Each structure stands twice: as structure tokens, then as C-alpha cells.
Amino acid sequence: MFEGINLSEQEFIVELGPGTGCFTRELHANVPETCKVIVIELNPDYIPHLRSAYGDRFEIIQGSAADLDSYVEERGWPRVDLIVSGLPFTLSGEVMQPLMAALQKHTDAGTVYRWFTYFPRMMERHYRRLAFRRVRSVLRNLPPMWVYTVN
């Protein structure tokens, strides 16, 4: 997921939809202690584990990815270096529209956006506004997954 990204140089990271935190674990182990990280998870069932495992350094927010910009603005961050996403691409329009606008704004400003999907053909039409490229296909994963990036 983080191939080609020097995590030791990151200062501001947002993770969307961490679920159980498999990518959060990698961030926690590899970003500098001075790196500011917001982890946004909608499902309240995941929040206690995320706070227990990563809350010592990362801010765990139970909320919607649609509010990405407001979370960043509330903290007064000058930019976002990396956005990592475990979100499905089949989000409702009320989430997808503001999220895509935020992703476009941040990637236009140089933010790296990295996500994965199990359904690349279906995903591509949802992300067509972004200049994305495939980083890797992980066919040994069950189900197989594809990792994409912008910037």
C-alpha cells in the first residue's frame, strides 16, 4: 500500500475508513512521532480498538469521510501530505460528492492519495476525475486487490 512513499518524511496524514487498522498499524510503525495523523472511521464498532492501539499518537475520529476538509481545517494544518483510504467506492452521493471534491482539491495541491480496491473496473468510473495510476496488483491476496495512487 505504501510502495514508493517515504513514510519517514510525512508530516500530515489522513486515513479514511481504517476498519480494523491494518494500514494504520503500518503508519504507526513507520511515520515519525512528530507526524500528525487523523484516522476517520464511521463504524463505532472499530473505534475502541483503534483508540487503544493507535490513540497514543494518532487522532481517532468517529465520523464521515465527507467531512475530511472540515477535520483538516479545524486542526489548522497547512496541507495534507498523504491520504490513505480503505473506503469502498460505492459510497452514497451525499458522501461521495464532498469527498471527491476534497480529494480533487488536495491532490491538485500535491497530496498523495493512495487506495485499494477489489473491483478495479467498477472503481475506475468513480475516480475518473482524478489522474490516478495503478501501483500494484496483489493477486495472491484473497480476494485479489489493486492499489492505486494519485501523485
C-alpha positions as MATLAB code, in Angstrom:
seq = 'MFEGINLSEQEFIVELGPGTGCFTRELHANVPETCKVIVIELNPDYIPHLRSAYGDRFEIIQGSAADLDSYVEERGWPRVDLIVSGLPFTLSGEVMQPLMAALQKHTDAGTVYRWFTYFPRMMERHYRRLAFRRVRSVLRNLPPMWVYTVN';
ca = [
       0.000    0.000    0.000;
       2.838    2.394    0.759;
       5.174    1.383   -2.054;
       7.113    4.410   -3.301;
       6.078    6.627   -0.365;
       8.763    7.612    2.123;
       6.718    7.470    5.314;
       9.599    8.921    7.346;
       9.155   12.238    5.506;
       5.414   12.642    6.104;
       4.110   15.406    8.378;
       0.308   15.390    7.841;
      -1.642   12.212    7.057;
      -5.342   11.361    6.911;
      -6.561    7.775    6.840;
     -10.125    7.180    5.686;
     -12.011    4.032    6.656;
      -9.311    2.133    8.533;
     -11.627   -0.645    9.705;
      -9.516   -2.906   11.923;
      -6.414   -0.834   11.201;
      -4.104   -2.947    9.041;
      -2.764    0.161    7.245;
      -2.957    2.196   10.456;
      -0.562   -0.300   12.025;
       1.967    0.302    9.227;
       1.640    4.058    9.563;
       2.051    3.849   13.345;
       5.222    1.793   12.949;
       6.786    3.906   10.194;
       5.882    7.597   10.420;
       7.885    9.971   12.627;
       6.469   10.647   16.083;
       6.075   14.286   15.046;
       3.765   13.326   12.158;
       0.163   14.418   12.675;
      -2.311   11.691   11.737;
      -6.101   11.800   11.662;
      -7.855    8.434   11.354;
     -11.516    8.768   10.315;
     -13.803    5.768   10.834;
     -17.592    5.822   10.565;
     -18.327    2.456   12.202;
     -18.415    2.871   16.007;
     -17.526   -0.808   16.493;
     -13.940   -0.174   15.302;
     -13.282    2.957   17.359;
     -12.335    1.354   20.731;
      -9.694   -0.877   19.123;
      -8.279    1.945   17.015;
      -8.051    4.271   20.025;
      -6.494    1.583   22.186;
      -3.918    0.533   19.587;
      -3.079    3.875   17.933;
      -4.601    6.671   20.020;
      -1.301    7.345   21.755;
      -0.076    9.179   18.646;
      -2.956    9.321   16.185;
      -6.240   11.185   16.500;
      -9.067    8.685   16.020;
     -12.304   10.308   14.885;
     -15.656    8.605   14.599;
     -17.058   10.474   11.637;
     -17.633   10.635    7.913;
     -15.037   10.894    5.167;
     -17.352   13.522    3.652;
     -16.108   15.860    6.412;
     -12.424   15.428    5.507;
     -11.867   19.120    4.797;
     -13.510   20.296    7.996;
     -11.330   17.959   10.099;
      -8.176   19.258    8.417;
      -9.267   22.903    8.682;
     -10.238   22.553   12.384;
      -6.667   21.491   13.144;
      -5.133   24.324   11.162;
      -2.983   22.040    9.041;
      -1.156   23.853    6.228;
      -1.565   20.852    3.900;
      -2.122   17.101    3.786;
       0.868   15.067    2.583;
      -0.871   11.706    2.278;
      -4.442   10.421    2.263;
      -4.806    6.657    2.639;
      -8.176    5.072    2.018;
      -9.789    1.755    2.760;
     -13.205    3.093    1.748;
     -15.412    1.276   -0.713;
     -16.061    3.207   -3.916;
     -19.812    2.558   -3.615;
     -20.476    5.343   -1.137;
     -23.711    7.302   -1.209;
     -23.793   10.509   -3.221;
     -24.034   12.592   -0.042;
     -20.637   11.200    0.995;
     -19.017   10.689   -2.406;
     -19.633   14.185   -3.799;
     -17.953   16.168   -0.986;
     -15.267   13.504   -0.616;
     -14.362   13.601   -4.320;
     -14.284   17.410   -4.251;
     -11.922   17.297   -1.255;
      -9.725   14.641   -2.858;
      -9.533   16.689   -6.067;
      -8.597   19.819   -4.130;
      -5.903   18.069   -2.093;
      -4.385   16.094   -4.954;
      -4.317   19.244   -7.117;
      -2.243   20.785   -4.291;
       0.185   17.839   -4.307;
      -1.281   15.441   -1.750;
      -0.631   11.783   -2.468;
      -3.896    9.820   -2.409;
      -3.481    6.049   -2.099;
      -6.292    3.484   -2.032;
      -7.090   -0.091   -2.911;
      -9.995   -1.891   -4.496;
     -11.128   -5.424   -5.189;
     -13.088   -4.257   -8.252;
     -10.804   -2.111  -10.442;
     -13.111   -1.743  -13.454;
     -16.039   -0.596  -11.343;
     -13.819    1.717   -9.290;
     -12.327    3.475  -12.300;
     -15.561    5.181  -13.286;
     -15.951    6.642   -9.785;
     -12.417    8.052   -9.756;
     -12.258    9.210  -13.398;
     -11.891   12.861  -12.324;
      -8.559   12.042  -10.687;
      -5.335   11.404  -12.619;
      -4.754    8.021  -10.988;
      -2.454    5.151  -11.854;
      -2.168    1.569  -10.666;
       0.713    0.961   -8.259;
       0.359   -2.777   -7.863;
      -1.900   -5.752   -8.381;
      -1.847   -8.166   -5.458;
      -3.236  -11.328   -6.974;
      -2.204  -13.561   -4.047;
      -4.484  -11.593   -1.763;
      -7.898  -13.201   -1.253;
      -9.747  -11.600   -2.882;
      -7.156  -10.102   -5.251;
      -6.699   -6.368   -4.774;
      -5.391   -3.464   -6.820;
      -3.612   -0.448   -5.321;
      -3.963    2.958   -6.972;
      -2.423    6.362   -6.429;
      -2.714    9.975   -7.420;
       0.583   11.903   -7.359;
];
